[in-house]
Amino acid sequence: MSVAPTTAEPTRPPKPTRPARTAGPVAEQLRAILARIHFYAGLFVAPFLIVAALSGALYALSPTLEKLAYQDQISATTTTTTTSTPLVEQIAAARDRQPGLELVEVWPADEPGTATRVLFADDSLPEGVNRAVFVDPADASVNGVLTSYSGLGELPLRSWISGLHSDLHLGAAGEIYSELAASWLLILTLSGLFLWWRRTRAARSARRAAMLRGVPARPGSRRKTMSLHATLGTWFAVVLLGIATTGLTWSTYTGGNIDSVVSAMNWRSDPLQTSLSGDAATTDAHAEHRGHSAQHAGHRSPAEQAPSVLDAARHAGLDGPLRMSAPTDADSAWTVSQLWGPWVFSSDSVAVSGDDGRIVDRLDFEELSPYSKLSSWGIYLHMGIMFGLPLQIALAATALAVVALAITGYRMWWKRRPTRGGLPAPLGKTTGLSWQVYAIATAVAVGLGLFMPLLGISLAAFVVVDILVTRRATVTAPATGPTAPAGPLS
């Protein structure tokens, strides 16, 4: 009896292992990290940026809107540069309209058609908010009474717009939104510039290769959108960096850290000294609020001193619109400073003794520290004041450009959105980043997070999201098949 021979089951040769992919040079690895951060920030932070940009466009135009809204109050019938009514009588007319209140500041009219602004402290108003009485210098008639906010003398409409832009009128919660938007605007702009630079170099090489092969380049709709996105970001990059940086100086957490660094490095100039006794320590530390000025400084009331103080300041060389702040106590001098306005690039200040018109101290803008100068320029550029309406239009256009950048960013994501349950491949799975690059990125992220806490918290949240994406991609990935694309911005 014969037995059929058994046939052994053929064995498959082992599948050759594919060498691990590497991301190439350090610059390319950094591009992969920045592209991922740029994607996550654009996807999740863009709504905050859109809100901040739209309110910012309104804020940029607020100085002009304020003039239009309160034209009747801030204007005057004066047709010559010489006022027909003495300043003391103008202040008296304002006091008659607001009896029993203490004089805080005087903004004397300096050109035809401008009313004198007299500010009084009112205990019924919050700290730092005053009553502003507008007086026609021609006949000392009162044009109207408004509420004046902050040390910049913002009137109600502009103050409301400022609050909308800074915190959406939500208080502390709104300040978090504002700081988060400014922080990520800075990072998105810097990372976008780097990505644009790397992509421009790669695109130039690709065009040369296509020309050598005789294949014309035909960019798709997503690439056209990317080109528009990159062009807008590049054109407005300098302005965006300036807006983000100056905005962060006013923020709660990052701004506090900036103040600590500036104080530790002693970058600020010494303030104007107003003590009449020569002891700077007696100067009121809260003089900027001017909420409770002294009834009398010297032998005359502040209202009686104002004309001689104005004359002394003019004689000291302070021209243009002036802001005269009354002394806070009998041992303090008046503070007179030049107001910032269109095409004004400096502001000198003097401290004047109200009793005898003596110049107690002087602080010229050219003598300020570089940081103090840059800080002043940054504030009044951010507020749309330094160059008037042209600057305001430019800032509003920049704000609308931010909205366009967010929209084009979402369009690029939609063109390459995850489909059929898939997600973009996670960063670490597809780029083969070296541990050295991860270490550098971690150190930079931790440093930025400590200095900009809200940025650090949100960045940590993005990392968690990316880890979850990695785990899901690992679970749902097929055993074989082509490698998934590297992500929406790679």
KOLVO-32955 format. One record per residue (C-alpha): x, y, z. Coordinates in Angstrom, 1 decimal, decimal comma. Example, Ala and Ser with C-alpha at 12.3 -4.5 7.8 and 13.67 -1.06 7.14 Angstrom:
2
REC    east   north      up
REC    12,3    -4,5     7,8
REC    13,7    -1,1     7,1
REM end
This chain:
490
REC    east   north      up
REC     0,0     0,0     0,0
REC     1,5     3,2    -1,1
REC     1,2     6,5     0,7
REC     1,0     9,8    -1,1
REC     3,8    12,0    -0,2
REC     2,9    15,0     1,8
REC     3,6    18,4     0,5
REC     5,0    20,9     2,9
REC     3,2    24,3     3,2
REC     5,4    26,8     1,4
REC     6,6    29,6     3,7
REC     6,5    33,2     2,7
REC     9,8    35,0     2,9
REC     9,9    37,6     5,7
REC     8,8    41,0     4,6
REC    11,8    43,3     4,5
REC    11,7    46,0     7,1
REC    11,5    49,5     5,9
REC    14,1    51,8     7,3
REC    12,8    54,4     9,7
REC    12,0    57,7     8,1
REC    13,8    60,7     9,2
REC    12,8    64,3     8,9
REC    16,1    65,4     7,4
REC    18,0    68,6     8,5
REC    17,2    70,3    11,7
REC    15,4    73,2     9,8
REC    13,0    70,7     8,2
REC    12,3    69,1    11,5
REC    11,6    72,5    13,0
REC     9,3    73,2    10,1
REC     7,4    70,0    10,9
REC     6,9    71,1    14,5
REC     6,0    74,7    13,6
REC     3,6    73,5    10,9
REC     1,8    71,3    13,5
REC     1,6    74,1    16,1
REC     0,5    76,6    13,4
REC    -2,3    74,2    12,4
REC    -3,6    73,6    15,9
REC    -3,4    77,2    16,8
REC    -5,1    78,3    13,6
REC    -7,8    75,7    14,1
REC    -8,7    76,4    17,7
REC    -7,6    80,0    18,3
REC    -8,8    81,5    15,1
REC   -12,3    82,3    16,6
REC   -10,6    84,4    19,3
REC    -8,5    86,2    16,7
REC   -11,5    87,0    14,6
REC   -13,4    88,5    17,5
REC   -10,3    90,4    18,6
REC    -9,6    91,6    15,0
REC   -13,2    92,9    14,5
REC   -13,2    94,7    17,8
REC    -9,7    95,9    17,0
REC   -10,8    97,4    13,7
REC   -13,5    99,4    15,5
REC   -10,9   100,4    18,2
REC    -8,5   101,6    15,6
REC   -11,1   104,0    14,2
REC   -12,4   105,1    17,7
REC   -10,4   108,4    17,8
REC   -12,1   109,6    14,7
REC   -15,5   108,2    15,8
REC   -15,1   110,0    19,1
REC   -14,6   113,3    17,3
REC   -17,6   112,7    15,1
REC   -19,9   111,7    18,0
REC   -18,9   114,6    20,3
REC   -18,3   117,3    17,8
REC   -20,7   119,7    19,5
REC   -19,0   119,3    22,9
REC   -15,3   119,4    21,8
REC   -15,7   122,1    19,2
REC   -15,9   125,9    19,9
REC   -16,9   129,0    18,0
REC   -13,5   130,6    18,5
REC   -12,1   131,9    15,2
REC    -8,8   133,3    16,4
REC    -5,9   131,8    18,4
REC    -6,4   134,4    21,1
REC    -9,1   133,5    23,5
REC   -11,4   136,3    24,6
REC   -12,1   134,9    28,0
REC    -9,3   134,4    30,6
REC    -8,6   130,8    31,6
REC    -9,7   131,4    35,2
REC   -13,1   132,5    34,0
REC   -13,4   129,4    31,8
REC   -12,7   127,2    34,9
REC   -15,2   129,2    36,9
REC   -17,9   128,6    34,3
REC   -17,1   124,9    34,3
REC   -17,3   124,9    38,2
REC   -20,7   126,6    38,0
REC   -22,0   123,7    35,9
REC   -20,5   121,1    38,4
REC   -20,5   122,8    41,8
REC   -18,9   121,2    44,8
REC   -16,4   119,1    42,8
REC   -12,6   119,3    43,0
REC   -10,5   120,4    40,0
REC    -8,5   117,6    38,6
REC    -7,2   118,7    35,2
REC    -7,4   121,4    32,6
REC    -6,9   120,9    28,9
REC    -6,7   124,5    27,6
REC    -7,8   125,3    24,1
REC    -4,7   125,8    21,9
REC    -6,2   126,3    18,4
REC    -9,3   127,8    16,8
REC   -12,4   125,7    17,0
REC   -11,3   123,7    20,1
REC   -13,0   123,8    23,5
REC   -11,3   123,9    26,8
REC   -11,7   120,7    28,7
REC   -12,0   121,0    32,5
REC   -12,1   117,8    34,6
REC   -13,5   117,4    38,1
REC   -13,3   114,5    40,5
REC   -16,8   113,0    41,3
REC   -17,1   110,5    44,1
REC   -20,2   109,0    42,4
REC   -17,9   107,7    39,6
REC   -15,4   104,8    39,7
REC   -11,8   105,6    40,6
REC   -10,0   107,2    37,7
REC   -13,2   108,4    36,0
REC   -14,0   112,1    36,0
REC   -16,5   114,7    34,9
REC   -15,4   116,6    31,8
REC   -16,9   120,1    31,2
REC   -16,3   121,6    27,8
REC   -16,1   125,4    27,7
REC   -16,0   127,6    24,6
REC   -13,0   129,9    25,2
REC   -14,7   132,7    23,2
REC   -17,4   133,5    25,7
REC   -16,9   130,9    28,5
REC   -20,2   129,2    27,6
REC   -20,5   125,5    28,4
REC   -20,9   123,2    25,4
REC   -21,7   120,1    27,5
REC   -20,7   117,7    30,2
REC   -19,4   114,2    29,6
REC   -17,7   111,4    31,5
REC   -13,9   111,1    30,9
REC   -12,3   107,7    31,3
REC    -8,7   106,7    32,0
REC    -5,6   108,9    31,9
REC    -6,1   109,3    28,2
REC    -9,3   111,3    28,6
REC   -11,4   108,8    26,6
REC   -15,1   109,9    26,2
REC   -17,9   107,4    26,6
REC   -18,1   106,0    23,1
REC   -14,4   105,5    22,7
REC   -14,2   104,0    26,2
REC   -16,9   101,5    25,4
REC   -15,1   100,4    22,3
REC   -11,9   100,2    24,2
REC   -13,6    97,9    26,8
REC   -15,0    95,8    24,0
REC   -11,6    95,2    22,5
REC    -9,8    94,6    25,7
REC   -12,1    92,3    27,5
REC   -15,5    92,2    25,7
REC   -16,9    93,9    28,8
REC   -16,6    90,6    30,6
REC   -14,0    91,6    33,2
REC   -11,3    89,1    34,1
REC   -12,7    86,4    31,8
REC   -12,5    88,8    28,9
REC    -9,0    89,7    29,8
REC    -8,0    86,0    29,4
REC    -9,5    86,0    25,9
REC    -7,6    89,1    25,0
REC    -4,3    87,9    26,2
REC    -4,8    84,5    24,6
REC    -5,5    86,1    21,2
REC    -2,5    88,4    21,5
REC    -0,2    85,6    22,5
REC    -1,1    83,3    19,7
REC    -1,2    86,2    17,2
REC     2,5    86,6    18,0
REC     3,3    82,9    17,6
REC     1,2    82,4    14,5
REC     2,9    85,4    12,8
REC     6,4    84,2    13,6
REC     5,8    80,6    12,7
REC     3,9    81,6     9,6
REC     6,9    83,7     8,4
REC     9,2    80,7     8,9
REC     6,9    78,3     7,1
REC     6,5    80,8     4,2
REC    10,3    81,1     3,9
REC    10,7    77,3     3,8
REC     7,8    76,8     1,4
REC     9,1    79,6    -0,9
REC    12,5    77,9    -1,2
REC    10,8    74,5    -1,9
REC     8,4    76,0    -4,4
REC    11,2    77,7    -6,3
REC    13,1    74,4    -6,5
REC     9,9    72,6    -7,7
REC     9,3    75,2   -10,4
REC    12,8    74,8   -11,7
REC    12,4    71,0   -11,8
REC     9,1    71,3   -13,6
REC    10,6    73,6   -16,2
REC    13,4    71,2   -16,9
REC    10,9    68,4   -17,4
REC     8,7    70,6   -19,5
REC     5,7    70,1   -17,2
REC     3,8    73,3   -16,5
REC     2,8    74,0   -12,9
REC    -0,9    73,9   -12,3
REC    -1,7    74,8    -8,7
REC    -5,0    73,6    -7,3
REC    -7,5    75,6    -5,4
REC    -6,0    74,7    -2,1
REC    -2,6    75,8    -3,2
REC    -4,0    79,1    -4,5
REC    -5,7    79,6    -1,1
REC    -2,4    78,9     0,6
REC    -0,7    81,4    -1,6
REC    -3,2    84,1    -0,7
REC    -2,9    83,1     3,0
REC     0,9    83,4     2,9
REC     0,9    86,7     0,9
REC    -1,5    88,4     3,4
REC     0,5    87,1     6,4
REC     3,8    88,3     4,9
REC     2,5    91,8     3,9
REC     1,1    92,5     7,3
REC     3,6    90,6     9,4
REC     5,4    93,7    10,8
REC     2,2    95,4    11,8
REC     0,9    92,1    13,3
REC     4,0    91,7    15,4
REC     3,8    95,2    16,6
REC     0,1    94,9    17,5
REC     0,7    91,6    19,4
REC     3,7    92,9    21,3
REC     2,2    96,1    22,4
REC    -1,1    94,3    23,3
REC     0,8    91,9    25,5
REC     2,4    94,7    27,5
REC    -1,2    95,6    28,7
REC    -2,2    92,0    29,4
REC    -2,6    90,6    32,9
REC    -0,1    87,7    33,1
REC     2,4    88,3    30,3
REC     2,2    92,0    31,0
REC     3,0    91,4    34,6
REC     6,0    89,4    33,6
REC     7,1    92,1    31,2
REC     6,8    94,7    34,0
REC     8,9    92,5    36,3
REC    11,7    92,2    33,7
REC    11,6    96,0    32,9
REC    11,8    96,9    36,6
REC    14,6    94,4    37,3
REC    16,6    95,7    34,4
REC    15,8    99,4    35,3
REC    14,8   100,2    31,8
REC    12,2   102,9    32,7
REC    13,2   106,5    33,1
REC    12,7   108,2    36,5
REC     9,3   109,9    36,8
REC     8,8   113,7    36,9
REC     9,4   114,9    40,5
REC     6,5   117,1    41,8
REC     7,4   117,5    45,5
REC     7,8   121,2    46,4
REC     9,9   120,3    49,4
REC    12,3   118,3    47,3
REC    11,4   115,1    49,0
REC    10,2   112,7    46,3
REC     8,8   110,3    48,9
REC     6,0   112,7    49,8
REC     4,6   112,6    46,2
REC     1,3   110,8    46,1
REC     1,9   107,3    44,6
REC    -1,6   107,4    43,1
REC    -1,4   110,9    41,5
REC    -2,5   109,5    38,2
REC    -6,0   108,9    39,5
REC    -6,4   112,5    40,6
REC    -9,5   111,5    42,5
REC    -8,9   113,5    45,6
REC    -6,8   116,6    44,9
REC    -6,2   119,2    47,6
REC    -8,6   122,0    47,9
REC    -5,8   124,5    48,1
REC    -2,1   124,3    47,0
REC    -0,2   127,2    48,3
REC    -2,2   130,4    49,0
REC    -4,4   130,3    46,0
REC    -6,9   127,7    44,8
REC    -5,9   125,5    41,9
REC    -8,3   127,4    39,6
REC    -6,6   130,7    40,4
REC    -3,2   129,1    39,9
REC    -4,0   127,6    36,5
REC    -3,3   130,7    34,3
REC     0,2   131,3    35,7
REC     1,0   127,6    35,5
REC     0,0   127,7    31,8
REC     2,2   130,7    31,2
REC     5,1   129,1    32,9
REC     4,8   125,9    30,8
REC     4,6   127,9    27,6
REC     7,6   129,9    28,6
REC     9,4   126,6    29,3
REC     8,9   125,6    25,6
REC     5,9   123,3    25,8
REC     3,8   124,1    22,8
REC     0,7   122,5    21,2
REC    -2,1   120,9    23,2
REC    -1,4   120,6    26,9
REC    -2,7   118,6    29,8
REC    -2,5   120,4    33,1
REC    -2,9   118,1    36,2
REC    -3,7   119,9    39,5
REC    -1,6   119,1    42,6
REC    -2,7   116,3    44,8
REC    -1,7   118,1    48,0
REC    -0,3   121,4    49,3
REC     3,3   120,1    48,9
REC     2,9   119,0    45,2
REC     3,4   120,9    42,0
REC     1,2   121,0    38,9
REC     2,2   118,5    36,2
REC     2,0   119,9    32,7
REC     2,7   117,6    29,7
REC     2,2   117,8    25,9
REC    -0,7   115,8    24,6
REC    -0,1   113,1    22,0
REC    -1,9   113,6    18,8
REC    -1,6   113,1    15,0
REC     2,0   113,7    13,8
REC     3,2   114,2    17,4
REC     6,3   112,1    18,1
REC     7,3   113,3    21,6
REC     5,9   114,7    24,8
REC     7,8   116,9    27,2
REC     6,7   117,5    30,8
REC     7,3   120,0    33,5
REC     6,4   120,3    37,2
REC     5,3   123,9    38,0
REC     4,8   125,4    41,4
REC     1,3   126,8    41,4
REC     2,1   129,5    44,0
REC     4,9   131,2    42,1
REC     5,2   129,6    38,7
REC     8,6   128,1    39,4
REC     9,7   125,1    37,3
REC    10,3   122,4    39,9
REC    11,4   119,6    37,5
REC    11,5   118,9    33,8
REC    11,4   115,7    31,8
REC    12,1   116,0    28,1
REC    11,2   113,1    25,8
REC    14,6   113,0    24,2
REC    16,2   112,3    27,6
REC    14,0   109,2    28,2
REC    15,4   105,7    28,2
REC    15,0   103,7    24,9
REC    12,4   101,5    26,5
REC    10,3   104,5    27,7
REC    10,4   106,0    24,2
REC     9,5   102,7    22,5
REC     6,8   102,1    25,0
REC     5,2   105,5    24,3
REC     5,5   105,2    20,6
REC     4,0   101,6    20,7
REC     1,0   102,7    22,8
REC     0,0   105,6    20,6
REC     0,6   103,6    17,4
REC    -1,5   100,7    18,7
REC    -4,2   103,2    19,6
REC    -4,2   104,8    16,2
REC    -3,3   108,3    17,4
REC     0,2   109,0    16,2
REC    -0,5   109,4    12,5
REC    -4,2   110,2    12,7
REC    -6,7   108,8    10,2
REC    -4,2   107,2     7,8
REC    -2,8   105,1    10,7
REC    -6,3   104,2    11,8
REC    -7,3   103,0     8,3
REC    -4,1   101,0     8,1
REC    -4,8    99,4    11,5
REC    -8,4    98,6    10,5
REC    -7,1    97,0     7,3
REC    -4,7    94,9     9,3
REC    -7,5    93,8    11,5
REC    -9,6    92,7     8,5
REC    -6,5    91,0     7,1
REC    -6,4    88,8    10,3
REC   -10,0    87,8     9,6
REC    -9,1    86,9     6,0
REC    -6,1    84,9     7,3
REC    -8,4    82,9     9,6
REC   -10,9    82,3     6,8
REC    -8,3    81,1     4,3
REC    -6,7    78,9     7,0
REC   -10,0    77,2     7,6
REC   -10,5    76,8     3,9
REC    -7,1    75,1     3,6
REC    -8,1    72,7     6,4
REC   -11,4    72,0     4,8
REC    -9,8    71,1     1,5
REC    -7,6    68,5     3,3
REC   -10,0    67,7     6,2
REC   -10,1    64,1     7,6
REC   -12,5    61,9     5,8
REC   -14,1    58,5     6,5
REC   -13,2    58,5    10,1
REC    -9,5    59,3     9,6
REC    -7,5    62,0    11,3
REC    -4,4    63,8    10,1
REC    -1,3    61,8    10,9
REC     0,3    62,8    14,2
REC     3,5    64,7    14,3
REC     5,8    62,2    16,0
REC     4,4    59,2    13,9
REC     5,3    60,7    10,5
REC     8,3    62,9    10,8
REC    10,8    60,8    12,7
REC    12,0    63,7    14,7
REC    15,3    63,3    16,5
REC    15,3    63,5    20,3
REC    17,6    66,5    20,1
REC    15,0    68,5    18,2
REC    12,3    67,4    20,6
REC    14,5    68,5    23,5
REC    15,0    71,9    21,9
REC    11,3    72,3    21,1
REC    10,4    71,3    24,7
REC    12,8    73,8    26,2
REC    11,6    76,6    24,1
REC     7,9    75,7    24,8
REC     8,5    75,6    28,5
REC    10,4    78,9    28,5
REC     7,6    80,6    26,5
REC     5,0    79,0    28,7
REC     6,5    80,3    31,9
REC     6,7    83,8    30,5
REC     3,4    83,7    28,7
REC     1,2    81,5    30,9
REC    -1,9    81,4    28,8
REC     0,1    80,5    25,8
REC     1,8    77,7    27,7
REC    -1,5    76,3    29,0
REC    -3,1    76,3    25,6
REC     0,0    74,8    24,0
REC    -0,1    72,0    26,5
REC    -3,7    71,4    25,5
REC    -2,6    71,1    21,9
REC     0,0    68,6    22,8
REC    -2,6    66,5    24,6
REC    -4,8    66,6    21,5
REC    -1,9    65,5    19,4
REC    -1,2    62,6    21,7
REC    -4,8    61,5    21,5
REC    -4,6    61,8    17,7
REC    -1,5    59,6    17,8
REC    -3,2    56,9    19,9
REC    -6,3    56,9    17,7
REC    -4,2    56,7    14,5
REC    -2,2    53,8    16,0
REC    -5,4    51,9    16,9
REC    -7,2    52,5    13,6
REC    -4,3    52,3    11,2
REC    -4,3    49,3     8,8
REC    -1,6    46,7     9,1
REC    -0,3    47,4     5,6
REC    -0,7    50,2     3,1
REC     0,7    53,5     2,2
REC     1,7    55,9     4,9
REC    -0,8    58,6     5,7
REC    -0,1    62,2     4,7
REC     1,9    64,2     7,2
REC    -0,8    66,6     8,2
REC    -2,8    69,5     6,9
REC     0,0    72,0     6,7
REC     2,9    69,7     5,8
REM end
